[in-house]
Amino acid sequence: MRHRFALVLLLGALMLPLGSAPAVAEKEKPIETFTCFAASLGSGRAGVIDITVNRWSTDEEREMLLTTLQEKGPDALLSALEKIRPPVGYMRTPNSLGYDLFYARDNPQPDGSRRVVFATNRRVAFREAANNTRSMDYQFTLIEIHIEKDGKGEGKMVPAAKVVWDTKAKKIEIENYSAQPVDLINVKSKTP
């Protein structure tokens, strides 16, 4: 009986690092927050997601990530993305811990609207990692939000994406693990 308890305790301790979120720097003062309603038509799940931006990614970080993808591929890109410090912010659902974001880019448009892009590593469940399923090739979570001048907008989230560089077209190709991205609706932007 005691051995079984110790085994359960050991397995629980081993699963914790893979299943838990990274430490999040929530004490930093945010420069902008986004609240959106996420609806996945593929899974039928829905809920609120809060995104907090503590800083925008620099031009140097953007260039480094793009060069890494072009020259070394997606595995090196993931490693480079995860090494960015400090993280740019975090995302969370109302009843969860925050999950670090490593890339956030604000792209103002000529009409006064904005295109905001976020990227991070994808959460991987212990069972998925242990079984080394096909989904392990989809290592990124990507979010794109379009914000109008009034601070409201909509967007898409790809919770499991494969990112590669198309050398012929000279552009980034994104493959979604599921058939459809998650719709982000009623996006509201707020600056403190």
Steps between C-alpha positions, in 0.01 A plus 500: 500500500781738591681419175188577296463839674868580435462400134192724458684787670806450276288487183317814608829682554629391159184615321494842664780663298348394167140582580537826688536846354831683508553764765327820397620848581160638596653772720612708203277790410313417179504740206186347344248225566269315263188313607329275248246225472654190342277255312631180347255369243707184460482395865186687605684663790479869589623737768665829583871561444691792652827609340732736686785677320786629717717599204506470121761286326792698367607520134814308598294215653279484191802489267676237713192273497449540124867430426495196729197356319654561157844362581439230762133399482204474737670308785767768531228766475318346796820494704580864412143609578506335845831674586359852455518678835311656650183353347285763329194417709261215566160359415254329729143389544311631805561184706856418398859600553653728241703355213801699377495667159841543336409711198256791464500738207274801448459589132310829445313516168452809277127521583570528875425136578762260636612144437643342815689169485597277794708181508603256768590137546207261523394333820567129480315251719701227671319219314562670165872534574528145632324354194687732259189547287490673160378816673851544647603641159263795561707690756365856487193695610432798275247780542407776254260778603364786289409803713295790362558862602238465776704229677268213400575220260520133417764243428613141467707269715681188385568310824717238326691624196792380292712789371736464203675731255393462136825575314327523161232750605731663759235502771400326820263206458272407790330162522219457753480163678121519521279575201394845617660775707333627816288811434568793730195725511404807701867587545543808719827684540576705808802706593553596865 
